[in-house]
Amino acid sequence: MVTRLILVLGDQLTETVAALRQADKARYVVVMAEVADEAAYVRHHPKKIAFCFAAMRHFAARLEQDGWTVDYTKLDADQPHQSIPAALLAAADRHGATKVLATRPGEWRLIEALDETPLDVTQLEDDRFIASHADFDRWAEGRRELRMEWFYREMRRKTGLLMDGDAPEGGKWNFDHDNRKAAPGDVDFSGPMHFTPDTTTEEVLTLVEAHFPDNFGTLRPFWFAVEPGQAKQALAHWIRGGLPKFGDYQDAMLSDNRFLWHSVISMYLNAGLLDPLEICRAAEEAYRSGHAPLNAVEGFIRQIIGWREYMRGIYFREGPGYTRRNVLNHRRKLPDFFWTAKTDMRCIAKTVEQTRDEAYAHHIQRLMVTGNFALLAGIDPHEVHEWYLAVYADAYEWVEAPNVIGMSQFADGGIVGSKPYVSSGNYINKMSDYCGGCAYSVTTKTGQGACPFNLLYWSFLDRHRDRFEKNPRMAQMYRTWDRMDAGKRETILQEADTFLAGL
């Protein structure tokens, strides 16, 4: 009987993933490998590397217990592999195999690498998602604008989540208007569940310390779940304590509380330790039982079956060149303080410090603090994309790139967003406590101590006027700009240029 190989990647840690589901244990050998290229194609946060490797090792052990033959190569093996294709070729040589069954990777880079591998590789669609590529393309075909809200409604109908017959529960599809409260003085949720590393995970932590000592990010303490059972515990813990107030305060930011009421389960979901429908049904049950309000549950479910599925659809529909889009022609280099946190802008410093320590920041910190600054300052969107891909534990290109290139940096010209997500310091002040104690004054528009976000906001609008002034969602901003005294406008632009020159 001829042996065949099954490739399982580090974000495919689901025992029912397509390639495993379509194979039998008697004829197939599962190939898993910790390879140098995947650990270093961007300088990943050490917590992300440790999470992936530890979860992979635990997954391999579960497969072996279930009767699979697993060919697993560690990064510190005597003969480690540089790349996934190299790992496959070595395994094929060891087992006398020529055929490989794989679940299609979530990055064009790896899809193309498997296509070029001199083995007979069959790539099956990853059906752990609610919308297949064909489903998304059918929805998108002929539409002038690919807006997430309309796609999200289709996913609600398809799944039946929060539906009352053919109508949305509560009479509205979207309760986002109710989910924009600034944080209160205290937070009554303890934050995400922490897990003590076992022997396997400790071995990985030691490996990561040895191999990636200079990567941005703090490795220890390491508290992530690395097995499905732990991930389910983390989900249940959050639904009990975090979900009820998640909706109200999901956009809020606090200097001394990094998690507020957020779930912090996206890394588990994106690696395959949790199933999207399992998560959403657990949240829906919390609403049906009266434990959590509709605005919280709807907002959470929208992030998963709305944004997450939509981002994947955009990534694969737009193709391999999407991460190089740059319609605004932004060319400035990424400032060093994105790595060092050494800046007098307290909102940036706090977000980067949190990212360094936790490999996590929530969506508003990513979109309206670091992302907002990068867009206002004209940072090269590909550099911004690679930063986000490197520093967050939940970042895989299929979900990260459309969020950054499209939603955050408007580099795709409006495929994802109908307008750029830019704001002055007022928004950050409203939604956070970052501005208190900052070296800059959020109420100062020009001159000594003026908040850079205030200066850069108007500078951005001015230099991109030809593109945005006819956008109905931005017309009021330009009317406000035009009503300013000409001298004040000139001062703003000069001070913005001076600040940017100092980056």
PyMOL commands that set and color helices and strands:
alter all, ss='L'
color gray80, all
select helices_A, chain A and resi 18-21+36-40+46-65+84-95+108-115+133-140+148-159+169-171+176-178+199-211+228-241+243-249+266-271+276-288+294-318+320-324+337-340+346-358+363-377+381-391+397-408+425-431+452-463+465-468+475-483+486-501
alter helices_A, ss='H'
color red, helices_A
select strands_A, chain A and resi 4-7+28-33+69-73+99-103+120-124+163-164+167-168
alter strands_A, ss='S'
color yellow, strands_A
deselect
rebuild
show_as cartoon
